[in-house]
Amino acid sequence: MTIPSQRLQKLRILVVDDNPANVKLLETMLEMAGYEDVQGVTDPRLVLPLCRESRFDLILLDIRMPYLNGIQVMEQLVDLIKDDYLPILVLTVEKDRATMLKALEIGAKDFVTKPFDRDEILNRIANMLEVRDLYNERRRQNEILEEKVKERTKELADTRLEVIRRLGRAGEYRDNETGMHVIRMSKSSQCLALAAGLSENEAELILQASPMHDLGKIGIPDHILLKPGKLTADEWNIMKTHVDIGVDILDGHKAELMQKARTIALTHHEKWDGSGYPGGWKGTDIPIEGRISAIADVFDALTSVRPYKQAWPVEKAVAYIRDNDGIHFDPDLVTRFNEVLPEILRIREDYADED
């Protein structure tokens, strides 16, 4: 008789036979051989619920039973174990070819004929558990590898987002020393996108793309960008070119993220009534990411200090958004903005500018 290793002795075995004496015999035999986790049932209807609750490593299954025979039990288990390797050792007094072929077809890995020989069945059990143990080990290694891949993928995604944010801060840094505006604005845009019914993937893409909305400010002269007073008409025309500069920087790449960033940079200054720039688009002709970014950008800009203004109180900025419902902003998005305002205020508090 093969002596099971300590690893095999710890594997879980389920014995299924409608005869309590047979179950007791097999349980005692397995425990005397050193197996530590053996469970027996006499009602085959319990097998599926038990396998849903626990992960067994071997099933010893009788063929002839009331309520459900062994073939029917295996048929119930097909979907549950389709992505697993669960060895089933069939216990039978039947030797007809049709029964054996059906059992093998549905999932049995081996047979033992009753009355069984003690050494024979223990050797078969040990052999089947060795294969199961190798499968478990490979599965554990695959899970470890998959987790490492997930961690690495997340690390790369986090790094990409951080690079994007820092690139966005390059434009903001000149009129907002901490550059936290791009973080607040992008997170608020994601929050608003989810409230508007966009998918999590689409909202995540807006989160990653929106920090570059004002990247073109990097090309605006300081005497205009940092002017404390009102801009002249000529100066304002120059200021508006930051959209073209940003689009030019972001243009020409097929990656979805870069295309989304370009769209936001191009359209976040458009207005619902068509009075925005640079294209004078109106209503739903403005891409939804541009409409979302417009609300998040304006609200955060109003509540932030700039060289040319003090920060507005939150109540005044909220009133401005509401008053421009249907003028500057998409009316439906204004409604969604009011619904998620507490979350946006938490973002504002979590990523506040340094004094």
C-alpha positions in Angstrom: 0.0 0.0 0.0 1.2 3.5 -0.9 1.8 5.6 2.2 0.3 9.1 1.6 2.5 12.1 2.2 1.6 14.7 4.8 0.4 17.0 2.0 -2.0 14.3 0.7 -3.2 13.5 4.1 -4.6 17.0 4.5 -6.6 17.0 1.3 -10.4 16.9 1.5 -12.3 13.7 0.7 -16.0 13.2 0.3 -17.5 9.7 0.5 -21.0 9.3 -1.0 -22.9 6.0 -0.6 -26.5 5.3 0.4 -25.3 2.5 2.7 -24.2 3.9 6.1 -22.0 0.8 6.7 -20.1 1.4 3.5 -19.6 5.1 4.4 -18.4 4.2 7.9 -16.0 1.6 6.5 -14.4 4.0 4.0 -14.2 6.8 6.6 -12.4 4.4 9.1 -10.1 3.0 6.4 -9.1 6.5 5.2 -8.6 7.8 8.8 -6.4 4.8 9.7 -4.3 5.5 6.5 -3.7 9.0 7.8 -6.2 11.1 6.0 -7.3 13.9 8.2 -10.3 15.5 6.4 -12.9 12.9 5.4 -16.6 13.6 5.2 -19.3 11.0 4.4 -22.9 11.4 3.3 -25.7 8.8 2.5 -28.0 11.2 0.6 -26.7 12.0 -2.9 -28.9 15.1 -3.0 -26.5 16.7 -0.5 -23.4 16.4 -2.8 -24.1 19.5 -4.9 -24.7 21.8 -1.9 -21.7 20.5 -0.1 -19.5 21.0 -3.2 -20.8 24.6 -3.5 -19.8 25.3 0.1 -16.5 23.5 0.2 -13.7 22.6 -2.3 -13.2 18.9 -2.1 -10.1 17.2 -3.6 -11.6 13.7 -4.2 -15.1 12.2 -4.3 -15.7 8.5 -3.7 -19.1 8.0 -5.4 -21.4 5.0 -5.4 -23.3 4.5 -8.7 -26.5 2.8 -7.4 -28.3 5.1 -5.0 -31.9 6.2 -4.4 -33.1 9.8 -5.3 -30.0 10.3 -7.5 -27.6 7.7 -8.9 -23.9 8.4 -9.3 -24.3 9.4 -13.0 -26.9 12.0 -12.1 -24.7 13.3 -9.3 -21.8 13.8 -11.7 -24.2 15.5 -14.2 -25.1 18.0 -11.4 -21.4 18.8 -10.8 -20.5 19.4 -14.4 -21.0 23.1 -14.4 -19.6 23.6 -10.9 -16.3 21.9 -11.6 -15.9 22.8 -15.3 -12.9 25.1 -14.5 -11.5 22.7 -11.9 -9.9 19.3 -11.8 -11.9 17.2 -9.3 -11.1 13.5 -9.4 -14.1 11.2 -8.9 -13.5 7.5 -8.0 -16.6 5.5 -8.8 -17.7 2.6 -6.4 -19.8 0.1 -8.2 -21.0 -3.5 -8.3 -21.9 -3.1 -11.9 -19.3 -4.1 -14.6 -21.3 -3.4 -17.7 -19.5 -1.5 -20.4 -22.3 1.1 -20.9 -22.3 2.2 -17.3 -18.5 2.5 -17.2 -18.4 4.5 -20.4 -21.1 6.9 -19.3 -19.4 7.5 -16.0 -16.0 8.2 -17.7 -17.8 10.5 -20.2 -19.4 12.5 -17.5 -16.3 12.9 -15.3 -15.2 9.8 -13.5 -11.5 9.3 -13.3 -11.3 5.7 -12.1 -13.4 2.7 -10.8 -13.3 0.3 -7.9 -15.6 -2.7 -7.9 -17.4 -3.7 -4.7 -16.5 -5.5 -2.6 -13.2 -3.7 -2.9 -9.8 -4.6 -1.8 -8.4 -2.3 1.0 -4.9 -2.0 -0.5 -6.2 -1.5 -4.0 -8.6 1.3 -3.1 -6.1 3.1 -0.9 -3.5 3.0 -3.7 -6.0 4.3 -6.2 -7.0 7.1 -3.8 -3.3 8.0 -3.2 -2.6 8.1 -6.9 -5.6 10.3 -7.7 -4.8 12.6 -4.8 -1.2 13.0 -6.1 -2.6 14.3 -9.4 -5.0 16.6 -7.6 -2.2 17.9 -5.4 -0.1 18.8 -8.5 -3.1 20.5 -10.0 -3.7 22.5 -6.7 0.0 23.5 -6.7 -0.1 24.7 -10.3 -3.3 26.5 -9.5 -1.7 28.3 -6.6 1.2 29.3 -8.7 -1.1 30.6 -11.4 -3.0 32.6 -8.8 0.2 34.1 -7.4 1.4 35.0 -10.9 -2.0 36.5 -11.7 -1.9 38.6 -8.6 1.6 39.8 -9.5 0.3 40.7 -13.0 -2.6 42.6 -11.4 -0.3 44.4 -9.1 2.1 45.3 -11.9 -0.8 46.4 -14.1 -2.2 48.6 -11.4 1.3 50.0 -10.8 1.6 50.9 -14.4 -1.9 52.4 -14.5 -1.2 54.5 -11.4 2.1 55.6 -12.9 0.4 56.6 -16.1 -2.2 58.6 -14.2 0.4 60.3 -12.1 2.4 61.3 -15.2 -0.8 62.6 -16.8 -1.6 64.6 -13.7 1.9 66.1 -13.6 1.7 66.9 -17.2 -1.6 68.7 -16.5 -0.1 70.5 -13.6 2.6 71.8 -16.0 -0.1 74.0 -17.5 -1.8 74.8 -14.2 1.3 75.4 -12.2 1.9 78.9 -13.6 -1.4 80.3 -12.2 -2.0 77.8 -9.4 1.2 77.0 -7.5 0.1 73.7 -6.1 -1.6 72.4 -9.3 -4.2 70.6 -7.2 -6.9 72.0 -9.5 -6.3 69.2 -12.1 -6.8 66.5 -9.4 -10.0 68.0 -8.0 -11.3 68.7 -11.5 -10.6 65.2 -12.8 -12.0 63.4 -9.8 -15.1 65.6 -9.9 -15.5 64.9 -13.6 -15.3 61.1 -12.8 -17.9 61.5 -10.1 -20.2 63.5 -12.4 -19.7 61.0 -15.2 -20.9 58.1 -13.1 -23.9 60.2 -11.9 -24.8 60.8 -15.5 -24.9 57.1 -16.2 -21.6 56.6 -18.0 -19.9 53.2 -17.4 -17.1 52.8 -14.9 -14.6 52.4 -17.7 -15.8 55.5 -19.4 -15.7 57.5 -16.2 -12.2 56.1 -15.4 -11.1 57.3 -18.9 -12.4 60.8 -18.2 -10.6 60.8 -14.9 -7.3 60.0 -16.6 -7.8 62.3 -19.6 -9.3 65.4 -18.0 -6.1 66.6 -16.1 -4.8 67.7 -19.5 -7.8 70.0 -20.2 -5.7 73.2 -19.9 -2.4 71.8 -21.0 -2.2 74.6 -23.6 -1.8 77.2 -20.9 1.9 76.3 -21.0 2.1 78.4 -24.2 0.4 81.5 -22.9 2.7 84.5 -22.0 3.0 85.3 -18.3 1.9 88.9 -18.7 -1.5 87.6 -19.9 -1.9 84.4 -17.9 -0.9 86.0 -14.6 -2.4 89.5 -15.2 -4.3 90.5 -12.0 -6.8 92.7 -13.9 -9.2 92.3 -16.7 -7.8 91.2 -20.0 -8.1 93.4 -23.1 -9.9 92.0 -26.1 -6.6 91.2 -27.8 -5.2 89.6 -24.6 -8.4 87.5 -24.3 -8.0 86.3 -27.9 -4.5 85.2 -27.0 -5.7 83.5 -23.9 -8.2 81.5 -25.8 -5.4 80.1 -28.0 -4.5 77.8 -25.1 -7.2 75.4 -26.5 -5.4 75.2 -29.8 -2.1 74.8 -28.2 -3.4 71.9 -26.0 -5.1 70.2 -28.9 -1.9 70.5 -31.0 0.1 68.9 -28.2 -2.4 66.1 -27.7 -3.2 65.5 -31.4 -2.1 62.7 -33.7 -2.1 59.6 -31.4 -4.6 56.7 -31.8 -4.7 55.8 -28.1 -8.2 56.2 -26.7 -6.8 58.1 -23.7 -5.1 60.7 -25.9 -8.1 61.0 -28.1 -10.3 61.6 -25.0 -7.9 64.1 -23.6 -7.8 66.0 -27.0 -11.7 66.1 -27.0 -11.8 67.5 -23.5 -9.1 70.1 -24.2 -11.0 71.1 -27.3 -14.5 71.3 -26.0 -14.5 72.1 -22.2 -14.9 75.9 -23.0 -17.9 75.3 -25.2 -21.3 76.4 -23.8 -24.7 74.8 -24.0 -26.2 77.8 -25.8 -23.4 78.0 -28.4 -21.7 81.1 -27.0 -18.5 79.2 -26.0 -15.2 78.8 -27.8 -13.4 77.8 -30.0 -16.1 76.2 -32.1 -19.3 77.7 -30.9 -20.8 74.2 -30.6 -24.1 74.0 -28.7 -26.3 71.4 -26.9 -25.6 67.8 -27.3 -23.3 68.6 -30.3 -20.7 69.1 -27.5 -19.3 65.7 -26.5 -20.5 64.7 -23.1 -16.9 64.5 -21.7 -16.6 68.2 -22.7 -19.9 69.1 -21.0 -18.9 67.2 -17.9 -15.5 68.7 -17.7 -16.9 72.2 -18.2 -19.0 72.0 -15.0 -16.2 70.4 -12.9 -13.6 72.9 -14.3 -15.7 76.0 -13.7 -16.9 75.1 -10.2 -13.3 74.3 -9.0 -11.9 77.4 -10.7 -14.5 79.6 -9.1 -13.8 78.2 -5.6 -10.0 78.5 -6.1 -7.6 81.5 -5.7 -6.1 82.9 -8.9 -3.8 85.8 -9.5 -6.7 87.7 -10.8 -9.3 86.8 -8.2 -10.2 85.6 -4.8 -11.9 82.2 -4.2 -15.6 82.3 -4.3 -17.6 80.9 -1.4 -19.0 77.5 -2.2 -22.6 78.7 -2.0 -22.0 81.4 -4.6 -20.2 79.0 -7.0 -23.1 76.5 -6.6 -25.6 79.3 -7.4 -23.6 80.2 -10.5 -23.7 76.7 -11.8 -27.5 76.6 -11.2 -28.1 80.0 -12.7 -26.3 78.9 -15.9 -28.4 75.8 -16.3 -29.2 75.8 -20.0 -26.9 78.7 -20.8 -23.4 77.6 -20.1 -24.1 74.1 -18.8 -26.0 71.0 -19.8 -29.3 71.1 -17.7 -29.3 67.4 -17.0 -25.7 67.5 -15.9 -26.5 70.4 -13.6 -29.1 68.2 -12.0 -26.6 65.4 -11.6 -24.1 67.9 -10.2 -26.5 69.0 -7.5 -27.1 65.3 -6.6 -23.4 64.6 -6.1 -22.4 67.9 -4.7 -21.5 66.4 -1.3 -19.0 64.0 -2.9 -17.5 66.9 -5.0 -17.1 68.9 -1.8 -15.3 66.0 -0.1 -13.0 65.9 -3.1 -12.4 69.6 -2.7 -11.5 69.1 1.0 -9.3 66.0 0.4 -7.3 67.8 -2.3 -7.2 71.3 -1.0 -4.5 73.8 -2.2 -1.7 74.4 0.3 -1.9 77.8 2.0 
